[in-house]
Amino acid sequence: MTQMGTASLDGPVQHGVTTMDAVKKAADEYNKIGEAAAAAGIQQFLHDERFEMSKVDGRLTYEVLLELLDARLVKMQFQMSAMRVVGDPVMYFTKYPGRFISMHLQGVDLKAPVSAGMRAPGVAVGKDSLDWPKIFTAAKTGGVKNYFVEQSWDLTVPGVAYLKTLNV
């Protein structure tokens, strides 16, 4: 085993907001986990779920964590379906080169309306509104080494077919 990830850090979130003390505590704890993992030859990485998508002091917790987590000890896994909240992956990959190790690929149609509290309807990779060649090019700068198609089977089949047509 060379990599080990965590879906989300533990921290209190109320109405989409957390505290800077909670973010700092979570980052300190995760840096220690990353240090122990590194000593065992394992690269630790963080996925982005509920806590990371909260706000802290008017900022996205995800961005604050990128500043607080030790870049050598903790890499990131970018969840494409979270980009409606987290933001543009190309921006992250270029702003934080080498900080990412993997991506969860999902089709995202940024033009599709989303009702409050609801997710956007699922769409296959390549049938969405994303510029995948641009994303994959930036992902190289970000350090991404592993890509996982994470969708239902009926969306995975056409998504993988599309991905096979790319030359990036």
C-alpha positions as CSV (number, residue, x, y, z in Angstrom):
1,M,0.0,0.0,0.0
2,T,1.4,3.4,-1.0
3,Q,-1.5,5.7,-0.6
4,M,-4.3,6.1,2.0
5,G,-7.1,8.6,2.0
6,T,-9.7,10.1,4.2
7,A,-13.2,11.1,2.8
8,S,-13.6,14.1,5.1
9,L,-12.1,15.5,8.3
10,D,-14.2,15.6,11.4
11,G,-15.4,19.0,12.4
12,P,-18.6,20.7,13.5
13,V,-20.7,22.2,10.6
14,Q,-23.9,24.0,11.2
15,H,-25.8,25.5,8.3
16,G,-22.7,25.1,6.1
17,V,-20.4,27.0,8.4
18,T,-17.6,25.9,10.8
19,T,-15.1,27.7,13.0
20,M,-11.5,28.5,12.4
21,D,-10.6,26.7,15.6
22,A,-12.2,23.5,14.2
23,V,-10.4,23.9,10.9
24,K,-7.0,24.4,12.6
25,K,-7.6,21.5,15.0
26,A,-8.6,19.2,12.1
27,A,-5.6,20.3,10.0
28,D,-3.2,19.8,13.0
29,E,-4.5,16.3,13.6
30,Y,-4.4,15.4,9.9
31,N,-0.8,16.6,9.6
32,K,0.1,14.2,12.4
33,I,-1.7,11.4,10.6
34,G,0.2,12.3,7.4
35,E,3.5,12.3,9.3
36,A,2.8,8.8,10.7
37,A,1.7,7.6,7.3
38,A,4.9,9.0,5.7
39,A,7.0,7.3,8.2
40,A,5.4,4.0,7.1
41,G,6.0,4.9,3.4
42,I,2.4,5.8,2.7
43,Q,1.1,9.0,1.1
44,Q,-1.9,10.4,2.9
45,F,-4.6,12.2,0.9
46,L,-7.8,14.1,1.7
47,H,-11.0,13.9,-0.3
48,D,-13.6,16.7,-0.1
49,E,-17.0,16.1,1.4
50,R,-19.1,17.9,4.0
51,F,-16.5,19.6,6.3
52,E,-14.3,20.7,3.5
53,M,-17.2,22.2,1.6
54,S,-18.2,24.4,4.6
55,K,-17.4,28.0,5.0
56,V,-15.1,29.5,7.7
57,D,-14.7,33.2,8.2
58,G,-16.3,33.8,4.8
59,R,-13.9,31.5,2.9
60,L,-14.2,27.9,1.7
61,T,-12.8,25.5,4.3
62,Y,-11.2,23.5,1.4
63,E,-9.0,26.4,0.5
64,V,-8.0,27.1,4.1
65,L,-7.1,23.5,4.5
66,L,-4.8,23.7,1.5
67,E,-3.0,26.4,3.3
68,L,-2.8,24.6,6.7
69,L,-2.1,21.1,5.6
70,D,1.6,20.2,5.0
71,A,2.1,19.8,1.3
72,R,4.6,17.0,1.7
73,L,2.5,15.0,4.1
74,V,-1.1,15.5,2.8
75,K,-2.1,15.5,-0.8
76,M,-5.6,16.1,-2.1
77,Q,-8.1,14.1,-4.1
78,F,-10.3,16.4,-6.2
79,Q,-14.0,15.3,-6.4
80,M,-15.4,16.7,-9.7
81,S,-19.0,16.5,-8.5
82,A,-18.1,18.9,-5.7
83,M,-16.9,21.6,-8.1
84,R,-20.3,23.4,-7.9
85,V,-19.2,24.3,-4.3
86,V,-15.5,23.9,-4.3
87,G,-14.8,25.6,-7.6
88,D,-12.8,25.2,-10.8
89,P,-10.4,22.3,-10.7
90,V,-8.1,24.0,-13.2
91,M,-7.7,26.9,-10.8
92,Y,-6.8,24.6,-8.0
93,F,-4.4,22.5,-10.0
94,T,-2.5,25.5,-11.3
95,K,-2.6,27.5,-8.0
96,Y,-1.5,24.5,-5.9
97,P,1.0,22.6,-8.2
98,G,1.9,19.1,-6.9
99,R,-0.7,19.2,-4.1
100,F,-3.1,16.7,-5.8
101,I,-2.7,12.9,-6.2
102,S,-6.0,11.8,-7.6
103,M,-9.4,12.7,-9.0
104,H,-12.9,11.3,-8.8
105,L,-14.3,11.8,-12.3
106,Q,-18.0,12.6,-12.7
107,G,-19.8,14.4,-15.4
108,V,-20.9,17.8,-14.2
109,D,-23.3,20.0,-16.2
110,L,-22.7,23.5,-14.8
111,K,-25.6,24.7,-16.9
112,A,-28.2,22.4,-15.3
113,P,-30.4,24.0,-12.7
114,V,-30.1,22.8,-9.2
115,S,-32.9,23.2,-6.7
116,A,-32.0,24.1,-3.1
117,G,-30.9,21.0,-1.2
118,M,-30.9,18.9,-4.3
119,R,-28.0,17.5,-6.4
120,A,-27.8,18.2,-10.1
121,P,-28.9,15.3,-12.3
122,G,-26.2,12.8,-13.1
123,V,-24.6,13.1,-16.5
124,A,-21.8,11.0,-18.1
125,V,-18.3,12.4,-18.4
126,G,-18.1,14.0,-21.9
127,K,-21.8,14.6,-22.0
128,D,-21.4,17.5,-19.6
129,S,-20.3,21.1,-19.9
130,L,-16.7,20.6,-18.8
131,D,-13.6,21.1,-20.9
132,W,-12.0,17.7,-20.0
133,P,-8.8,18.2,-22.1
134,K,-8.1,21.5,-20.3
135,I,-8.8,19.8,-16.9
136,F,-6.5,16.8,-17.7
137,T,-3.7,19.1,-18.8
138,A,-4.0,21.2,-15.6
139,A,-4.2,18.0,-13.5
140,K,-0.7,17.2,-14.6
141,T,0.5,20.4,-13.1
142,G,-1.6,19.6,-10.0
143,G,0.3,16.3,-9.6
144,V,-2.7,14.0,-10.2
145,K,-1.5,10.4,-10.8
146,N,-4.7,8.4,-10.3
147,Y,-8.1,8.9,-11.9
148,F,-11.3,7.1,-10.8
149,V,-14.5,7.2,-12.7
150,E,-17.1,7.4,-9.9
151,Q,-20.6,7.2,-11.4
152,S,-23.4,4.7,-11.8
153,W,-22.8,2.0,-14.4
154,D,-25.1,3.6,-16.9
155,L,-23.1,6.8,-16.8
156,T,-19.7,5.1,-16.5
157,V,-20.0,3.2,-19.8
158,P,-20.4,6.2,-22.1
159,G,-18.0,8.2,-19.8
160,V,-15.2,5.7,-20.3
161,A,-15.9,5.5,-24.0
162,Y,-15.5,9.3,-24.2
163,L,-12.3,9.3,-22.0
164,K,-10.8,6.7,-24.5
165,T,-11.1,9.3,-27.3
166,L,-9.1,11.9,-25.5
167,N,-5.4,12.4,-26.3
168,V,-4.1,14.2,-23.2
